[in-house]
Every structure is written in structure tokens, then in C-alpha cells.
Amino acid sequence: MLTDGRIIWYLNCIIDKKGKDRKKSRMPALFFICVTGMQHAILLLEDSLRNEIIPLVEALGFSLVEVRVIKTKGNTTVRVIIDSARGVGVEDCAAVSRALHPRLELREDLGDFSLEVSSPGIGRVLKRLEEYRIFTGRPVAVLLHDESEWRHGVIYSVENEHLILTVKDRQERLPFDRIKRTKLILGGEEEE
């Protein structure tokens, strides 16, 4: 697969070889294709990294919440978010960073990169079904599509297409297709 810079160079060469004036060519459309291609390449890279580092993170006693690759002006940053039932401290992040960095240095598709390892943080929006499982037992605020107020509770479990939320000593069964947004909160946090 072509890297970001080579895709743009290749498409510019195609325009030049056809003898078209760049200002009159369909450069915006080609640029859109390049950006979409780059985004797709980054998603593939993130999936590959996730599969490679999950065993390393889990061997240290943590869950992998998210892997993000950010490429800006020739710099690559790999952001890894971890969690555990006991919480995550600075030393935990440092230990995971020390375990991952040598492995990631072997990858040619990253080039020079910086690695950031952190905990999810309060206010994190849950994006994937797996995150609901990772954060079982944690307090969350849930906003449903057809409601204007946040529901506050603790994630009890995830069953089939439903989030089971404990709210004031009772369990509510919320279908995922009704959930607009879910975010981590501090225990006892009031409605916004």
C-alpha cells in the first residue's frame, strides 16, 4: 500500500502527465480520494496494532480500550488507552509503554513515532461494544435518543443487544439502538 505522501505524489503525476492545468483539474476530488485513502490506511494500521498489542497489554493485567494513530506533518503518534478494575496509575502507564515501545519499533509502517499510554479518564465517551464490557462496574451517564436528560447508573452487564444499567438499586435494560451517548462519570455525579 502506498504511504500518505506517495499517494498524493502519484496522483499529482497523473494530472501532470495528462497535460492538464492543475488549477482547472479535478484536484479537490483527487485530494478527497487521497484523504479517504489515508484515513482507510490509518484504520487498517490501528486494527493491526490493536491485534498485535492486546496480548502484551493483557499479560500485564490491563484491558486495551483504544489504539489511535495520529499522523500530522510527518510526525506519527500512537495513543494507547488502557484500563483495569483496580484503576490505572502513572507507573502502570509507564510499564505498558516500556513493554510496547520495543515491539512497535520493529514495525516499518510506523517510521519514527512517539508513544502515549494513558487511562480513559472521566468523561470518556464509550464508542465500541467492547468498551461497555471493559467498564462493567463503573458509573456512567447514558443519553437516549428520545430523551433529553442523562440517566446515571453503573454498568451491570452487556447482554445481546442491551446494556444492563443499575440505577438506584434496580436494573434497567437499555437497547443499544436507543443509546445516543454513554460517558464515564465519577460515582455520585449529578445530572448535567
Secondary structure, 3 states (H helix, E strand, C coil): CCCHHHHHHHHHHHHHHCCCCCCCCCHHHHHHHHHHHHHHHHHHHHHHHHHHHHHHHHHCCCEEEEEEEEEECCEEEEEEEEECCCCCCHHHHHHHHHHHHHHHHCCCCCCCEEEEEECCCCCCECCCHHHHHHCCCCEEEEEECCCCCCEEEEEEEEECCEEEEEECCEEEEEEHHHEEEEEECCCCCCCC
